[in-house]
Amino acid sequence: PATLERAVRPHVRARGDVHRRRVERRECAHLVGLRDAAKLRQETLRLVVVLDRARGTAVRFASNARLTLTDDDYTIAVALPDTMMEVWRAPGPGADAVGLGGAGAPILFGPAGVAVGASNRTLVLTAGSSSRRIILSRLGRITW
């Protein structure tokens, strides 16, 4: 029997061991894909909330709001008469091993909540082999 053979010669593997390892590797790859998809979904929703928060901040303060997106953090600053004041900061997607592409220059929102300047933007979040696009239109519409 295989168990006796393995007990006597531990370097000899039973035939089922190879198959079991293949199945385990396949299951692990599947679980990693699910984990990446969950991280991506969570970060997509977080980024949508951050975009909406920046727009709402501009309206609330009746002033321009600047949203800076990096892998390290998300920052919202409001334009006061003589300076920019940071009003909110949160960790970026890099903390959860999610990549952010297309961020570029800061996004500016005017006092009415409408994006100002070159604000049409497509942001791409990636985790493993999965990716998601978030599109911000000039009028502040957010689609994902």
C-alpha positions as CSV (number, residue, x, y, z in Angstrom):
1,P,0.0,0.0,0.0
2,A,1.0,3.6,-0.6
3,T,1.0,4.5,3.1
4,L,3.4,1.7,4.0
5,E,5.6,2.6,1.0
6,R,5.6,6.3,2.1
7,A,6.4,5.3,5.7
8,V,9.4,3.3,4.6
9,R,10.5,5.6,1.8
10,P,9.2,9.1,2.5
11,H,10.6,10.5,-0.7
12,V,8.2,8.3,-2.7
13,R,4.9,10.0,-3.3
14,A,1.6,8.4,-3.8
15,R,0.0,8.9,-7.2
16,G,-2.9,11.0,-5.7
17,D,-0.5,13.6,-4.2
18,V,0.4,15.1,-7.5
19,H,-3.3,15.5,-8.5
20,R,-4.2,16.9,-5.1
21,R,-1.4,19.6,-5.4
22,R,-2.6,20.6,-8.9
23,V,-6.2,21.0,-7.5
24,E,-4.9,23.0,-4.6
25,R,-2.9,25.3,-6.9
26,R,-6.0,25.8,-9.1
27,E,-8.1,26.6,-6.0
28,C,-5.5,29.0,-4.7
29,A,-5.4,30.9,-8.0
30,H,-9.2,31.1,-7.9
31,L,-9.2,32.4,-4.4
32,V,-6.5,35.0,-5.3
33,G,-8.7,36.1,-8.1
34,L,-11.7,36.5,-5.8
35,R,-9.6,38.4,-3.3
36,D,-8.4,40.8,-6.0
37,A,-11.9,41.3,-7.3
38,A,-13.2,42.1,-3.8
39,K,-10.3,44.6,-3.2
40,L,-11.0,46.2,-6.5
41,R,-14.8,46.5,-5.8
42,Q,-14.1,48.0,-2.4
43,E,-11.6,50.5,-3.8
44,T,-13.8,51.5,-6.7
45,L,-16.6,52.4,-4.3
46,R,-14.2,54.3,-2.0
47,L,-12.9,56.3,-5.0
48,V,-16.5,57.1,-6.1
49,V,-17.3,58.3,-2.6
50,V,-14.1,60.4,-2.6
51,L,-15.0,62.1,-5.9
52,D,-18.5,62.9,-4.6
53,R,-17.0,64.1,-1.3
54,A,-14.7,66.6,-3.1
55,R,-17.7,67.8,-5.2
56,G,-19.8,68.2,-2.0
57,T,-16.9,70.0,-0.2
58,A,-16.8,72.6,-3.0
59,V,-20.5,73.3,-2.7
60,R,-20.5,73.3,1.1
61,F,-17.6,75.8,1.3
62,A,-18.8,77.8,-1.8
63,S,-15.3,77.7,-3.0
64,N,-13.0,75.8,-5.3
65,A,-12.0,72.4,-4.0
66,R,-8.9,70.5,-5.2
67,L,-8.8,66.7,-5.1
68,T,-5.4,65.1,-5.3
69,L,-5.3,61.4,-6.0
70,T,-2.1,59.4,-5.5
71,D,-1.3,55.7,-4.7
72,D,-0.4,56.8,-1.2
73,D,-3.4,59.0,-0.3
74,Y,-6.4,61.0,-1.3
75,T,-6.5,64.7,-0.3
76,I,-9.2,67.4,-0.6
77,A,-8.1,71.0,-0.1
78,V,-10.4,74.1,-0.3
79,A,-9.3,77.5,-1.7
80,L,-9.6,80.2,0.9
81,P,-9.0,83.9,0.0
82,D,-5.2,83.7,0.6
83,T,-4.4,80.0,0.8
84,M,-5.4,76.4,0.2
85,M,-6.6,74.6,3.3
86,E,-6.5,70.8,3.5
87,V,-9.8,69.6,4.8
88,W,-9.7,65.9,4.4
89,R,-7.1,63.1,3.8
90,A,-7.4,59.3,3.5
91,P,-5.1,56.5,2.6
92,G,-4.9,55.7,-1.1
93,P,-5.3,52.4,-2.9
94,G,-1.7,51.5,-2.5
95,A,-2.4,50.5,1.1
96,D,-4.6,47.6,-0.2
97,A,-2.2,46.7,-3.0
98,V,-4.5,48.3,-5.6
99,G,-2.9,50.4,-8.4
100,L,-4.3,53.7,-9.5
101,G,-3.8,55.0,-13.1
102,G,-4.9,58.1,-14.9
103,A,-4.8,60.3,-11.8
104,G,-2.4,62.9,-13.2
105,A,-3.0,66.5,-12.2
106,P,-5.4,67.4,-9.3
107,I,-9.1,67.5,-10.1
108,L,-10.7,70.9,-9.4
109,F,-14.4,71.5,-8.5
110,G,-15.9,75.0,-8.7
111,P,-18.3,76.4,-6.1
112,A,-21.3,75.0,-7.9
113,G,-19.8,71.5,-7.8
114,V,-19.0,71.4,-11.5
115,A,-15.5,70.2,-12.4
116,V,-13.3,73.0,-13.6
117,G,-10.6,72.9,-16.3
118,A,-9.5,69.7,-18.0
119,S,-11.6,67.6,-15.8
120,N,-12.9,64.8,-18.0
121,R,-10.9,61.9,-16.5
122,T,-10.8,58.1,-16.7
123,L,-9.3,56.6,-13.6
124,V,-8.2,52.9,-13.7
125,L,-7.9,50.8,-10.6
126,T,-6.0,47.5,-11.0
127,A,-5.6,44.6,-8.6
128,G,-3.8,41.5,-9.9
129,S,-5.2,40.7,-13.3
130,S,-8.5,42.6,-12.7
131,S,-9.1,46.3,-13.5
132,R,-12.0,48.8,-13.3
133,R,-12.5,52.1,-14.9
134,I,-14.1,55.1,-13.2
135,I,-15.1,58.0,-15.5
136,L,-15.6,61.5,-14.3
137,S,-17.3,63.9,-16.7
138,R,-17.0,67.6,-16.8
139,L,-20.4,68.0,-15.3
140,G,-19.5,65.9,-12.3
141,R,-21.2,62.6,-13.5
142,I,-19.3,59.6,-12.2
143,T,-19.7,56.3,-14.0
144,W,-18.1,52.9,-13.2
